[in-house]
């Protein structure tokens, strides 16, 4: 017992003894001493714990962990939303945040943010940062907790930067202890931060940011097609008339855009088009790739994410990832580079890439003739920032899935079918089988390019995440699908869902899914597919077409009939409200993207008349029909985040773990290298890397336009473009080959059958689609589109393939109307 305790005890004894008879004082004194001694022992044991609990502690977070958003307040809005989620909601944080953000925002949260990003003129560059890709520092917010009466005390903050030659002594800030402080700390070195009270150090910590680089490449499912950052807005009173003649008679009373435009497609009308982060590629902030990267940034206060997204609607592995693709909307400044070259350029930061002539590296012994004599850009390895994650969504366009879909949803009497689906061919089984047969070689070529051009180490292939496509029309337990009808599609008479043809498309979608899964196992990629289960029951026909249903789940298109809007006024349409369906119907596409082109473009370039009905067709197809909604994109992002967390944890959450490169995983975590690739010389690359790289592009001669196509396979000759503007020397279109004789299985919809054994990846993916789940049934009234409940038989023989259509040769028709009623 200390002297202070003894004096306190003596005083207590003297005061307590007053008034007690002298005869009793001695006994009381002995008892009191024992009692108080035990009390002080207990106090001495408790005191250290109290002091420890009250010890000041420094906490910190990044001011802007997602620097793609220039304004830290935009990032903070997402971080605050995440922090407000409950434990159950955090199981699917992106989807839960999407619901929270959209609940009070009529135009969608992206409308106020998409103009303030580090994407400028087809480059990842902005004035806010000297080098967006290679940050030299990060701003952090620090606080001290555990200080009693913090508002009445003064704290002095001191920093000791590591690796900052410009400010080696750091900063000093004196302010009330209740206030947070802001410091800029070097990256990757970090800084030691100390807080003092009254000249005495009370706490210190090392602040070191983990910054990860995430690159996203792919097609419309990755770009966010169907979900513009700013959707079109409609007038409460005005209507548009598209046609009153022929097949398209009665196309009157349609919703009309806001604005003082006079004719459909005039300049004032086009100014009210939907707006995108990237207009040509229909890439938006709702992209599942961006949402996944953003979630990884906001959920960890010490992790920053540098995001590079170049996905583009309509892209293929060849025409898009390897070769320049200009997108699906006519704009003055289309993408300058292929996606692989664009990521390589971004990877280089403020340094310069080199053009490489690669005549033999990627065509896979002639299996992919489009990739002969290609030119790609590559960053010198010493200048290239290491990529932590590569997000991919690709393959659907390579097998012509949109053309298969067009075959399933277009009526036999249709201008759009005559035009060839989505201005391309309408595919059947033979064409899709021929293209599916070459997809494996395309994936192999892509795998080679990611490793050799973008420097993802061969032994770390699980950093590449391939994302599966969700089912478009699966209902019930996943073995049922949408039936015949046109609910959600009555925007034009062209649409008429044919269940038999849809069955064929679903069968090919399952074949594509299995190929993607097997490819991921073979190359050691991480396969993302758990979201497929969540889409069952939320497909294209989820909703109602009857009176009394809520506006958001009503599949019908608003029309003004006899002066009354039915079923609701289009001015009240909310593109991003929560819905049962997670796919955009053609009606939704018209109400959200409402894609139109300038009047002169249709007649001068496409030579199409009547022009007004065709604008309506564009507005219901090129606006993102049959693509996931923002909710669907968020659900996909949740599945990506779940896999990405594991990969980042395996490698130390980013290159910050080792400033010179990646953290080194333990030997048992290193996957076996892909067969024949890492140890084999890749043709033409190693020798070229030692050269400076010339500006000369590849040359080649296109086959004659009247060359005979392969048997049973229609051909189209279109020059493909290298990144330097030269032609690749390849014939573009369906490759040669006889269609497969394989017959569809008896059950082609829903869970795929068990697969043969494949080489497992380091983190074997879980096939959620193989396990049917119970979906809570909807209380539906009979509607025009019915869900079939009987087992799905094999698809019937497909109809004959349509002849390819050349827009320039389409004979002008007469009788269109461009009227708009004020």
NORVEN-V212718 format. One record per helix or strand of 3 or more residues. SS is the DSSP state (H for helix, E for strand). FROM is the first residue (numbers start at 0). TO is the last residue. If there is no record, write none. Layout:
((SS:FROM:TO) (SS:FROM:TO))
This chain:
((H:2:16) (H:21:52) (E:56:61) (H:71:82) (H:88:101) (H:108:111) (E:136:144) (H:149:151) (E:153:160) (E:171:175) (E:180:185) (E:190:196) (E:199:206) (E:209:217) (H:219:222) (E:233:239) (H:245:247) (E:253:256) (H:266:269) (H:287:297) (E:302:308) (H:338:346) (E:352:357) (H:368:370) (E:373:378) (E:388:392) (H:396:398) (H:400:408) (H:414:418) (H:428:451) (H:457:462) (E:463:466) (E:479:481) (H:498:522) (E:525:527) (H:530:533) (H:550:552) (E:558:560) (E:563:565) (H:569:571) (H:585:591) (H:598:605) (H:610:620) (H:629:649) (H:654:656) (H:666:668) (H:684:688) (H:767:769) (H:806:808))
